[in-house]
């Protein structure tokens, strides 16, 4: 009997010691989700598919997507550390880097191949007809570069029109009210402008490689969580690939997530770029190489006085996350 009690006592002592030792072993803390803000442009919605289909989770990264309609208002929040990453047009990214150089783009998520358009009142038939008219655009970003490239096709400059600073969603009503005679916008605002009597004058199909959207992360997040970002990039691309192969299902997922009508969603004029296309954008032999296009924006913003300094363009892009884990 005493032997049994002794064995039980020894067992309990060992068990307590093992528990105590285990209690002193540091537990692995769960990493917080990557907080990534995105906007209303349809090319930026692949992340919704990736999250809802579990692609991010399967790759071992927790992602919190934050939807905001007004992109410009969120740039300051990003710089202040409210988000780890954001979606951004190439133009907005270049201007942001002038005041916040510790950021990098890790993925080109889409190319506008017709989705961006300048829509006008019915009396304007050609780009030349814009001379002396009010043209709405989001000044200081890619929108201003886009309309400037359009004006060049008629040998006009921004001095030949009256540029009005407007967001894409403001264009339809401003056209209707005659506050402007033309404006740069995209879906779903483009369809609204057409319903109100506007017509398409010029699209991004005529400016290949100019309008790109990117995923941009803060430098501290890139340094602290490189494997999470690598997983995020792969999950995002998986979401884009799945969406393109399952358009109706993808649109239904996005419609439900953002509470917007399914019939307002269309990938027409938008190329969701995969990893292979991303790698091509970083090849110097490519006429639409990302570094060349970024320099177009940088030079434009310097000339226009929108920014006074821009970091070395190559330092703003980190293509290493396009490669599989080593």
MOWO-V526696 format. One record per backbone hydrogen bond with DSSP energy under -0.5 kcal/mol. CO is the residue of the C=O (numbers start at 0). NH is the residue of the N-H. E is the energy in kcal/mol with one decimal. If there is no record, write none. Layout:
CO;NH;E  CO;NH;E
This chain:
0;4;-2.4  1;5;-2.7  2;6;-2.7  3;7;-2.6  4;8;-2.7  5;9;-2.8  6;10;-2.6  7;11;-2.6  8;12;-2.5  9;13;-2.6  10;14;-2.8  11;15;-2.5  12;16;-2.4  13;17;-2.7  14;18;-2.4  15;19;-2.6  16;20;-2.6  17;21;-2.5  18;22;-2.2  19;23;-1.1  20;23;-0.6  20;24;-0.6  21;24;-1.1  26;28;-0.6  32;34;-0.6  33;35;-0.7  33;63;-2.9  34;83;-2.0  34;84;-2.2  35;65;-2.6  36;86;-1.9  37;67;-2.5  40;43;-2.2  41;44;-1.7  44;47;-1.1  44;48;-1.0  45;49;-2.3  46;50;-2.3  47;51;-2.8  48;52;-2.6  49;54;-1.9  49;55;-1.0  50;53;-0.9  53;57;-2.3  54;58;-1.2  55;58;-0.6  55;60;-2.1  56;59;-1.6  61;33;-2.8  62;64;-0.6  63;35;-2.6  64;66;-0.5  65;37;-2.6  68;70;-1.0  69;73;-0.5  70;73;-1.5  70;74;-0.6  71;74;-0.9  72;76;-0.5  73;77;-2.3  74;78;-2.4  75;79;-1.9  76;81;-2.7  77;80;-1.7  83;217;-2.3  84;36;-2.2  85;215;-2.9  87;213;-3.2  88;92;-2.2  89;93;-2.2  90;94;-2.1  91;95;-2.4  92;96;-2.1  93;97;-0.7  94;97;-0.9  94;98;-0.5  95;98;-1.3  95;99;-2.0  100;102;-1.7  101;218;-2.8  103;216;-2.7  104;317;-2.8  106;108;-0.7  106;214;-2.5  108;272;-0.8  109;212;-2.3  110;112;-0.7  110;270;-2.7  115;203;-2.0  116;118;-0.7  116;184;-2.7  117;200;-3.0  117;201;-1.2  118;182;-2.0  119;198;-2.1  120;123;-1.8  122;124;-0.8  125;128;-0.8  126;129;-1.9  127;130;-1.5  129;132;-2.8  132;134;-0.5  132;161;-3.0  133;135;-0.5  133;180;-2.5  133;181;-1.4  134;163;-2.6  135;183;-2.3  136;138;-1.6  136;165;-1.9  137;140;-1.1  137;143;-0.8  140;143;-0.7  140;144;-1.3  141;145;-2.7  142;146;-2.4  143;147;-1.7  144;148;-2.4  145;149;-2.0  146;150;-2.4  147;151;-1.7  148;152;-0.8  149;152;-1.1  150;153;-1.7  150;155;-2.6  151;154;-1.8  156;159;-1.9  157;160;-1.0  159;131;-3.4  160;162;-0.8  161;134;-2.5  163;136;-2.5  163;165;-0.6  166;169;-1.5  166;170;-0.6  167;170;-1.0  169;173;-1.8  170;174;-2.4  171;175;-2.2  172;176;-2.4  173;178;-2.0  173;179;-1.3  174;177;-1.3  180;120;-2.2  181;135;-3.1  182;118;-2.7  184;116;-2.4  185;188;-1.2  185;189;-1.0  187;191;-1.3  188;192;-2.3  189;193;-2.1  190;194;-2.3  191;195;-1.4  192;197;-2.5  193;196;-1.8  198;119;-2.9  201;117;-2.9  202;205;-1.8  203;206;-1.4  206;209;-1.9  206;210;-0.5  209;211;-0.8  210;111;-2.6  211;89;-2.3  212;108;-2.0  212;109;-1.2  213;87;-2.1  213;215;-0.5  214;105;-2.4  214;106;-1.0  215;85;-2.3  216;103;-2.1  217;221;-2.0  218;222;-2.2  219;223;-2.3  220;224;-2.6  224;228;-2.0  225;229;-2.3  226;230;-2.2  227;231;-2.5  228;232;-2.7  229;233;-1.9  230;234;-2.6  231;235;-2.8  232;236;-2.1  233;237;-2.1  234;238;-2.1  235;239;-2.1  236;240;-2.6  237;241;-2.5  238;242;-2.3  239;243;-2.3  240;244;-1.4  241;245;-1.2  242;245;-0.7  245;249;-3.0  246;250;-2.9  247;251;-2.1  248;252;-2.2  249;253;-2.3  250;254;-2.9  251;255;-2.1  252;256;-2.2  253;257;-2.7  254;258;-1.0  254;259;-1.5  260;263;-1.6  261;264;-1.8  263;265;-0.5  266;269;-2.3  268;112;-3.0  268;114;-1.8  269;271;-0.7  270;110;-2.3  270;272;-0.8  273;277;-2.2  274;278;-2.3  275;279;-1.7  276;280;-1.7  277;281;-0.7  278;281;-0.8  279;282;-1.8  280;289;-3.3  281;283;-0.5  282;285;-1.8  285;288;-2.1  288;292;-2.2  289;293;-2.6  290;294;-1.7  291;295;-1.5  292;296;-1.8  293;297;-2.8  294;298;-3.0  295;299;-2.0  296;300;-2.8  297;301;-2.1  298;302;-2.6  299;303;-2.5  300;304;-0.6  300;305;-1.3  300;306;-1.4  301;304;-0.7  311;314;-1.1  312;315;-1.6  313;316;-1.1  315;104;-2.8  317;320;-0.7  318;321;-1.7  319;322;-1.4
